Amino acid sequence: MPRNKKKNSRGGQHGHVQPFSDEDASIETLSHCSSFSDVTSGPDDGGEASEDAAQEDFQYKLKGFIDSTVDKSAKTRQGALDGLKTALATRILYEFISERRMTVTDSIERCLKKGKGDEQRAAASLACLLCIQLGSGIESEEVFKTLKPIFKNILADGSANIQARQAVATSLGLCTLVAEDDILDVHATMECFENLFTRSYVRADGTCPLINPQTSALHTNALLSWALLLTICTANQLRDILRKHLPKLPRLLESEDVNMRIAAGETIALLFELARDMDAEFEFDDWEELCDKLNALATDCNKHRAKTDKRKQRSVFRDVLKAVEEGDFQTETIRFGTERMTIDSWVRKRTYDAFREFVGSGMNYHLQGNEFIRDVFELGPPMLVDSATMKAMKISRFERHLHNSAAFKARTKARSKFRDKRVDVGEF
């Protein structure tokens, strides 16, 4: 991550690993915080022995997964990769994974080169999770230098498995954000993505290129990764990109693929935000034409499109239109444990969405304990929460059920009050 890069920004702490629990929604992922707690508030001997035993058992399973990534059976290798992905997404394993990073990297390299389809997809995702665990520093750079040429070969190989190329397009973007130390190499990677998504541009004569859904998904992933790397470009690079791509990106709004249209809209909003950050008086020559297109998509009632696609599209493009016309952003608050994080810009949203795509339900866990991710979102060092505080915050299932029921009723009433029922008129 070239901008504000810290060589010692590691993925997590060195304490005992605690499991991520989806069961206790009231305290999110606070259970792991015992590893950050005061030594003076330690558990009793029996609890400590039980914790150590669980830790040893968990590490034994992880070692088994690592060993199985070189098994002769493709099914066994696939299961091992999936097991490692789940562990890295839902726990902080810096110490364990740092000691074995080259072994894991070799396994990923082998699976990418010799595996097929699903195995390559899993290996690509695991590579990204490995970089997230190691954080922005020398260790992740070593991993990425080994895997980057393979990623780029798969991405550029038209004969490679299309699902593998889709996964690589996403993983290469986030790995570059985390582990690339040269901004010129970042720009070279962005050009790889440009070579893909620009093939979806509507031609100058107004005709759409014939692209199948799988290839369109590849181009969409490439565009989203390209947009992610926009967030760390220098001002000079951004000026070149604005001049070269902003006039052409609106062509993607005419794509038949709703995900491509949405990705293009969000990328355009991101570019406008970055441009206005550099120059508050930024003007776009085709601004009125672009606003007309965005408004049409925000109010789209075409019968040939699925209703679910239209609802999803309208919601996004209302926000995109506000961003382009007024520079506004629909702020969102993310709660994790005792903390809050505000998503208040398109840059922050694109970055958050990219990390969440890989860690999934473990995102709140990483926001609370992963030093690198906390550094990216400027959250400061992980907070120390002792067991007494955790118990005080814990509520019963029944209380949680009552709270969720009340929240659901309030949300339903609010939506019913403000929902515009006219948007569905004429769609049946």
Salt bridges, closest charged atoms under 4 A:
GLU23 OE2 - ARG397 NH2 2.42
ASP24 OD1 - ARG400 NH1 3.58
ASP52 OD1 - HIS16 NE2 3.92
ASP57 OD2 - LYS61 NZ 3.73
ASP82 OD1 - LYS85 NZ 3.94
GLU95 OE2 - HIS14 ND1 3.05
GLU99 OE1 - ARG100 NH1 3.27
GLU109 OE2 - LYS113 NZ 3.17
ASP118 OD1 - ARG121 NH1 3.41
GLU119 OE2 - ARG77 NE 2.81
GLU139 OE2 - ARG101 NH1 3.85
GLU141 OE2 - LYS5 NZ 2.78
GLU141 OE2 - LYS7 NZ 2.67
GLU142 OE1 - ARG101 NH2 3.30
GLU180 OE1 - LYS148 NZ 2.86
GLU191 OE2 - HIS187 NE2 3.66
GLU194 OE1 - LYS244 NZ 3.56
GLU194 OE2 - HIS245 NE2 3.37
ASP240 OD1 - ARG243 NH2 2.65
GLU254 OE2 - LYS293 NZ 2.97
GLU266 OE2 - LYS349 NZ 3.35
ASP300 OD2 - ARG305 NH1 2.35
GLU339 OE1 - ARG374 NH2 2.89
ASP353 OD2 - LYS349 NZ 2.91
ASP353 OD1 - ARG356 NH2 3.27
ASP375 OD1 - LYS6 NZ 3.39
ASP420 OD1 - ARG422 NE 3.08
ASP424 OD2 - ARG311 NH2 3.49
ASP424 OD1 - ARG314 NH2 3.77
GLU427 OE2 - ARG314 NH1 3.24
